[in-house]
Amino acid sequence: MAAFLKCARPVGPRLNLLGAVRSFGQINCSSYPAPSLQEIREEYFALRKRIAVLSTRQKMPADVFVNNELNLADIKVYGFDYDFTLARYNKNVQQIIYDSCIECLVREKQYPEEIRKLKPDWDFGLRGLHLDITNGFLMKIDCFRYIQEVTVHCGRQLVPPDKVKEIYGGCHVAHKDMSNFYGNSRSVRPHFRHLNDLFSLSEVALVTNLIEYFRNDKYCDPSCIVSDIGDAIHKAHSSGVFHSKVIANIDRFLTSDNSVRQLLERLQAAGKEMVIITNSSFPFIDTGMRYFIGDDWQKFFRVVIVDARKPQFHTQGWKPFREWDVVAGSPLWEKVETLKPCHVYQEGNMQGLLKLTGWKESEMLYFGDDMYGDLADPSLHAGIRTGCIVPELEHEVKVSNSDNFVRHVKLLAGLQPLMERMQMHHSDNEVAQVCLREWEAERDQIRCVQIVMAATSAATRAAAPSSTPDRISKASRFSVCAASRILASG
């Protein structure tokens, strides 16, 4: 499984943008002779010949990717989340969350019985979407907080781009409207919620089906549907319904192999200490750890922390630790003044953990799957190095290694400067403008193919360049519909 490490401290020189602009302003562009139309076209044909014989070094899908320097010799403590980090669930877990929420909505919220017949389409959405909690729209928002207008869906229907701009007054999203954004206050009710963990796929399926079901009901408020779904999902977890069903059929939901135990044994043999910090209960993780590691799993961990209340565990320093009585199945009342090896503790906070263990922030590396509760908060509030488990990255790396994808990337990189030179030096030439329009169409076609390739399953990836959206099975409809819109707008 691929992983992505995020370190707390940036390294490397910063770009002096003002100095760069001043330096550029001193260049006398007229001293450079303008290339002729024929020269630019010859460069284009030379580019096509080069990418035809392109050879590249391939990345391994199971590699570890880093965005900062990290010397693992400095890391003395390894921390782990449980769900989707140590414990690897299969797709059955999404179905059980979906079914539990449907049952809750019908029984407690008086939703019609007919919604039991709605089948989830697990290939429609993907992790990382944003949910407009007022309108019930699902969409992609990029890292600059711009809505990707060709991805906005109401139920299963695309919202026209002009309608998107009308509703939001453009495509940019204000910082205050984003949930869980870096530095954003959690006391402010956001307009958008980021569906960033692997449990979110169930919520995507529920929102899609129910918004679509009530589409023609003029008395139905989408914000109420979104709120009810959120309440149902929270209840499925907090009531123990989800946990009890997983425990009763552990082999149906968890993947079991010896790789996790081998990893823990290697870390222990290297003299590293380990800790689990999870929001799940002890009976739940104990059943799972016994299943895929063994009955002696606790011997690997210096501390086990359950019911941690992340992200508050990282952001609030006042909650005390409670020792968990494994036999009685309840917390003890004695004040916790030290964290005993191989004991289980409940709640607490990160600053207290570091103080009671003597660990240093710079010597700890914590792995999880939640972009905010497991990565951003530990880095921002405690300076802890973090690593993200990204299962989707394996497929993306395989796609990016394919010859077609690499050629398309290189062609785009070479085509863009040629288009800019054509616009700069031959804007009044009619033949050049015809050539420019052809290159623009080719650029849009390449972008479309890349989107389809990234969304296509392994079984159909080889046929992606010639495939159309209706021929692609098991692909994200968000990406495929976006590709169709790009072609239509071209």
C-alpha positions in Angstrom: 0.0 0.0 0.0 1.3 3.4 -1.0 1.9 6.0 1.7 2.6 9.7 1.6 4.7 11.4 4.3 4.0 15.0 5.3 6.6 16.6 7.4 6.1 19.6 9.6 9.0 21.8 8.7 9.5 23.2 5.2 13.0 23.1 3.7 14.7 24.7 0.7 14.9 28.2 -0.6 11.9 30.4 -1.0 11.0 32.1 -4.3 11.6 35.8 -4.3 8.6 36.7 -6.5 9.2 40.4 -6.4 12.8 40.0 -7.4 11.8 37.7 -10.2 9.3 40.2 -11.6 11.9 43.0 -11.4 14.5 40.9 -13.2 12.0 39.9 -15.9 11.1 43.6 -16.4 14.7 44.3 -17.3 14.7 41.9 -20.2 14.5 43.5 -23.6 12.2 41.2 -25.4 12.8 43.0 -28.7 16.4 41.8 -28.8 15.2 38.2 -29.4 14.2 37.5 -33.0 10.6 36.3 -33.4 10.4 32.7 -34.7 8.6 32.2 -38.0 5.4 30.3 -38.3 7.2 27.5 -40.1 9.8 27.3 -37.3 7.1 26.9 -34.7 5.3 24.2 -36.7 8.6 22.3 -37.2 9.2 22.4 -33.5 5.7 20.8 -33.0 6.5 18.0 -35.4 9.8 17.4 -33.7 8.0 17.2 -30.4 5.6 14.5 -31.7 8.6 12.5 -32.9 10.4 12.8 -29.5 7.5 11.5 -27.4 6.9 8.6 -29.8 10.2 7.0 -28.5 10.0 8.3 -25.0 11.4 6.1 -22.2 10.9 7.0 -18.5 11.8 5.6 -15.1 8.7 4.0 -13.6 7.5 4.5 -10.1 6.6 1.5 -8.0 2.9 1.6 -6.8 3.9 0.5 -3.3 6.6 3.2 -2.9 6.6 5.8 -0.1 6.3 9.4 -1.4 7.5 12.3 0.6 7.1 16.1 0.3 9.9 17.0 2.7 13.2 15.6 3.9 12.9 13.0 6.6 15.7 11.0 8.2 14.1 7.8 9.6 17.1 7.4 11.9 15.7 10.3 13.9 12.3 8.7 14.4 12.0 6.8 17.7 8.2 6.6 18.0 5.8 5.3 15.4 2.1 6.1 15.9 -0.9 4.5 14.1 -4.5 5.1 13.7 -6.6 1.9 13.6 -9.4 2.2 11.0 -8.0 2.1 7.4 -4.5 2.2 8.7 -3.6 -0.9 10.6 -7.0 -2.4 9.8 -7.7 -2.7 6.1 -11.4 -3.0 5.4 -12.9 -4.3 2.1 -15.9 -2.8 0.3 -18.4 -4.7 2.4 -17.9 -2.2 5.2 -19.4 0.6 3.1 -22.5 -1.4 2.4 -23.1 -2.1 6.1 -22.8 1.6 6.9 -25.2 2.5 4.0 -27.8 -0.1 5.1 -27.6 1.0 8.8 -28.2 4.6 7.8 -31.2 3.7 5.5 -32.7 1.8 8.4 -32.2 4.7 10.8 -33.8 7.2 8.3 -36.9 5.0 7.8 -37.3 4.1 11.4 -36.5 7.3 13.2 -36.8 10.1 10.6 -40.0 8.7 8.9 -38.4 8.5 5.4 -40.6 6.5 3.0 -40.1 2.7 2.9 -39.3 3.0 -0.8 -35.7 4.2 -0.1 -34.8 0.7 1.1 -34.9 -0.3 -2.6 -32.3 2.3 -3.6 -29.1 0.6 -4.5 -25.8 2.4 -4.0 -23.5 2.9 -6.9 -20.0 2.6 -5.4 -18.4 3.7 -8.7 -20.2 7.0 -8.9 -18.2 9.0 -6.3 -14.8 9.0 -4.8 -13.0 10.2 -1.7 -12.0 13.9 -1.6 -15.3 15.4 -2.9 -16.9 18.4 -1.2 -20.5 18.4 -0.1 -22.5 21.6 -0.2 -24.6 21.1 2.9 -27.1 23.7 1.9 -27.9 22.6 -1.7 -26.9 19.0 -1.4 -24.5 19.3 -4.3 -21.4 17.1 -4.6 -18.3 18.5 -6.4 -14.6 18.7 -6.7 -12.8 21.8 -5.2 -9.2 22.2 -5.9 -6.3 23.1 -3.6 -6.8 26.8 -4.4 -10.5 26.6 -3.3 -11.9 26.8 -6.8 -15.0 24.7 -7.7 -14.4 22.5 -10.7 -17.6 23.5 -12.4 -17.9 20.5 -14.7 -18.0 18.2 -11.7 -21.0 19.7 -9.7 -23.8 17.1 -9.3 -27.3 17.4 -7.9 -28.1 13.7 -7.2 -26.9 12.0 -10.4 -27.5 15.0 -12.6 -24.8 17.5 -13.7 -25.5 21.1 -12.8 -24.8 23.4 -15.8 -21.7 25.6 -15.3 -23.6 28.8 -15.8 -26.0 27.7 -13.0 -23.0 26.9 -10.8 -21.6 30.4 -11.2 -25.0 31.9 -10.6 -25.5 30.0 -7.3 -22.0 30.6 -5.9 -21.3 34.0 -7.5 -18.4 32.5 -9.4 -16.2 29.5 -8.7 -14.0 30.6 -5.8 -14.9 29.4 -2.3 -14.2 31.6 0.7 -11.9 30.3 3.4 -14.7 30.7 6.1 -17.0 28.4 4.1 -14.6 25.4 4.1 -14.8 22.8 6.8 -11.6 21.4 8.4 -9.5 23.8 6.3 -6.0 24.7 7.7 -6.5 27.2 10.5 -10.3 27.3 10.1 -12.3 27.6 13.3 -14.5 24.6 13.9 -17.0 26.8 15.8 -18.1 28.4 12.5 -20.7 26.5 10.5 -19.2 26.0 7.0 -21.0 25.9 3.7 -19.0 23.0 2.4 -17.8 19.8 4.0 -14.8 17.8 2.8 -15.5 14.1 2.5 -11.9 13.0 2.9 -11.9 9.7 4.9 -12.6 6.3 3.6 -15.9 6.1 5.5 -17.1 9.0 3.3 -18.0 6.8 0.4 -21.1 5.6 2.2 -22.2 9.3 2.7 -21.6 10.0 -1.0 -23.9 7.1 -2.0 -26.6 8.2 0.5 -26.6 11.8 -0.6 -26.6 10.9 -4.3 -29.5 8.4 -3.9 -31.7 10.5 -1.6 -31.2 13.9 -3.4 -32.1 12.1 -6.7 -35.1 10.4 -5.1 -36.6 13.6 -3.8 -35.6 15.7 -6.9 -39.2 16.5 -7.9 -40.5 17.1 -4.4 -40.8 20.9 -4.2 -41.4 20.7 -0.5 -38.2 18.8 0.2 -35.2 20.8 1.6 -31.8 19.4 0.5 -30.1 20.7 3.6 -32.5 18.6 5.8 -31.6 15.5 3.8 -27.9 16.2 4.2 -28.4 16.9 8.0 -30.4 13.7 8.5 -27.8 11.6 6.7 -25.1 13.1 8.9 -27.1 12.3 12.0 -27.7 8.7 10.8 -24.0 8.1 10.0 -23.0 9.5 13.4 -25.5 7.3 15.2 -24.3 4.2 13.3 -20.9 4.8 14.8 -21.7 6.1 18.2 -24.5 3.7 19.0 -22.3 0.7 18.3 -24.4 -0.7 15.5 -21.6 -0.6 13.0 -19.0 -1.9 15.5 -21.2 -4.8 16.6 -21.9 -5.9 13.0 -18.2 -5.9 12.1 -17.2 -7.8 15.3 -19.9 -10.4 14.6 -18.5 -11.1 11.1 -14.9 -9.9 11.3 -13.7 -12.1 8.4 -16.3 -10.5 6.1 -15.1 -7.0 6.5 -11.3 -7.1 7.3 -8.4 -8.2 5.2 -6.1 -10.6 7.0 -2.5 -11.3 6.1 0.9 -11.4 7.9 2.3 -8.1 6.6 1.1 -5.9 9.5 2.6 -8.2 12.1 5.9 -8.4 10.1 6.0 -4.5 10.0 5.5 -4.3 13.8 8.1 -7.0 14.4 10.7 -5.1 12.3 10.0 -1.8 14.1 10.3 -3.6 17.5 13.5 -5.3 16.5 14.9 -1.9 15.5 14.3 -0.6 19.0 11.3 1.7 18.0 8.4 2.4 20.3 4.8 2.3 19.0 1.5 3.8 20.0 -2.1 3.4 18.7 -4.3 6.5 18.8 -7.8 5.7 17.6 -11.4 7.0 18.1 -12.7 3.4 18.1 -13.4 1.5 21.3 -11.1 -1.1 22.8 -13.4 -4.2 22.3 -13.7 -3.2 18.6 -10.0 -2.8 17.9 -9.1 -5.8 20.1 -11.3 -8.1 18.0 -9.7 -6.8 14.8 -6.1 -6.8 16.0 -6.5 -10.4 17.2 -7.8 -11.3 13.8 -5.0 -9.9 11.6 -2.1 -9.8 14.1 -2.7 -12.3 16.8 -3.7 -12.6 20.5 -0.4 -11.1 21.6 -0.8 -7.9 19.6 -0.6 -5.6 22.7 3.1 -6.5 23.2 4.1 -4.4 20.2 2.7 -1.1 21.6 4.1 1.0 24.4 0.7 2.7 24.7 -2.8 2.0 23.4 -5.2 5.0 23.4 -8.9 4.4 22.5 -11.9 6.8 22.3 -9.3 9.5 21.6 -11.9 12.0 20.2 -9.7 13.1 17.3 -9.3 15.9 16.2 -9.8 17.3 19.7 -7.0 15.0 20.9 -4.5 17.0 19.0 -6.1 20.5 19.4 -7.2 20.6 23.0 -4.7 20.0 25.9 -7.1 19.7 28.9 -8.8 16.3 28.6 -7.2 13.8 31.1 -6.4 10.2 30.4 -8.4 7.4 31.9 -7.0 3.9 32.2 -9.3 1.3 30.6 -10.0 -1.9 32.6 -9.8 -4.6 29.9 -11.4 -7.3 32.1 -14.3 -5.1 33.4 -14.7 -3.3 30.2 -14.9 0.1 31.8 -12.6 3.0 32.7 -10.9 3.2 36.1 -11.3 6.3 38.4 -7.7 6.6 39.6 -5.7 9.6 38.3 -3.3 8.7 35.5 0.2 10.0 36.4 2.1 7.6 34.2 1.4 5.6 31.1 2.3 2.0 31.8 3.6 -0.2 29.0 1.0 -2.5 27.3 -1.9 -0.8 29.2 -4.9 0.7 27.5 -6.0 4.3 28.1 -9.0 6.3 27.1 -9.4 9.9 25.8 -6.5 12.2 26.9 -4.6 14.6 24.6 -1.4 14.8 22.6 0.5 17.2 24.9 -0.3 14.9 27.9 0.9 11.9 25.9 4.3 13.5 25.1 4.7 14.7 28.7 3.9 11.3 30.4 6.1 9.3 28.0 9.0 11.7 27.6 8.7 11.5 23.8 9.7 14.5 21.7 7.5 15.8 18.9 10.4 15.7 16.3 11.0 12.0 17.1 7.5 10.9 16.3 5.9 9.8 13.0 2.2 9.2 13.0 0.2 7.4 10.3 -3.5 7.7 9.5 -6.0 8.1 6.7 -7.8 11.3 7.7 -6.3 14.4 6.0 -7.1 16.7 8.9 -7.6 14.6 12.1 -4.6 12.4 11.4 -2.3 14.7 9.4 -2.9 18.5 9.5 -3.8 18.8 13.2 -0.8 16.8 14.6 1.6 18.8 12.3 0.1 22.2 13.0 -0.5 21.9 16.7 2.3 19.6 17.9 4.9 19.7 15.1 4.7 15.9 14.7 5.7 14.3 11.4 2.8 12.5 9.7 2.2 9.9 7.0 -1.0 9.4 5.1 -2.2 6.0 4.0 -3.6 6.5 0.4 -4.9 3.3 -1.1 -6.0 5.2 -4.2 -2.4 6.2 -4.9 -1.5 2.7 -6.1 -3.9 2.9 -9.0 -2.9 6.5 -9.9 0.8 5.5 -10.0 0.0 2.6 -12.3 -1.9 4.9 -14.6 0.9 7.6 -14.5 3.4 4.8 -15.4 1.6 3.8 -18.6 3.2 4.8 -21.9 0.1 6.7 -23.1 -0.2 8.8 -20.0 3.5 9.7 -20.0 3.4 10.7 -23.7 0.3 12.8 -23.1 2.0 14.7 -20.2 5.1 15.4 -22.2 3.0 16.5 -25.2 1.0 18.9 -23.0 4.2 20.3 -21.5 5.7 20.9 -25.0 2.5 22.1 -26.7 1.7 24.9 -24.2 4.8 27.0 -24.9 4.4 26.5 -28.6 0.8 27.9 -28.4 2.1 30.8 -26.3 4.8 31.7 -28.9 2.2 31.4 -31.7 -0.1 33.8 -29.9 2.7 36.2 -29.1 4.4 36.5 -32.5 1.6 35.6 -35.0 -1.6 36.9 -33.6 -2.5 38.6 -36.9 -1.7 35.7 -39.1 -4.9 33.8 -40.2 -3.0 30.6 -41.0 -1.4 30.7 -37.5 -4.8 31.2 -35.9 -6.1 28.1 -37.7 -3.1 26.1 -36.4 -3.6 27.5 -32.9 -7.2 26.4 -32.8 -6.1 22.9 -33.9 -3.6 22.8 -31.1 -6.1 24.0 -28.6 -8.5 21.2 -29.7 -5.7 18.7 -29.4 -4.8 20.0 -25.9 -8.4 19.6 -24.7 -8.6 16.1 -26.2 -5.4 15.1 -24.3 -6.8 16.5 -21.1 -10.0 14.5 -21.6 -8.1 11.3 -22.2 -6.0 11.8 -19.1 -9.2 12.2 -17.0 -10.7 9.1 -18.4 -7.5 7.1 -18.0 -7.3 8.2 -14.3 -10.9 7.1 -13.7 -10.8 3.8 -15.5 -10.4 0.6 -13.7 -7.4 -1.7 -14.3 -9.5 -4.0 -16.5 -10.3 -1.2 -19.0 -7.3 1.1 -18.6 -5.6 -0.2 -21.8 -8.6 0.8 -23.8 -9.0 4.2 -22.2 -7.6 6.4 -25.0 -10.3 5.1 -27.4 -13.0 4.7 -24.9 -16.1 6.9 -24.4 -17.8 7.5 -21.0 -20.6 5.0 -21.7 -18.1 2.2 -22.5 -16.1 2.6 -19.3 -17.1 0.3 -16.5 -16.2 0.9 -12.8 -15.0 4.4 -13.3 -15.8 7.5 -11.3 -18.8 9.2 -13.0 -17.5 12.5 -11.7 -14.3 12.2 -13.7 -15.9 10.7 -16.8 -18.7 13.3 -16.9 -16.1 16.0 -16.5 -14.2 14.6 -19.5 -17.4 14.7 -21.5 -18.0 18.3 -20.6 -14.5 19.3 -21.7 -15.1 17.7 -25.1 -18.5 19.3 -25.4 -17.1 22.8 -24.5 -14.2 22.3 -26.9 
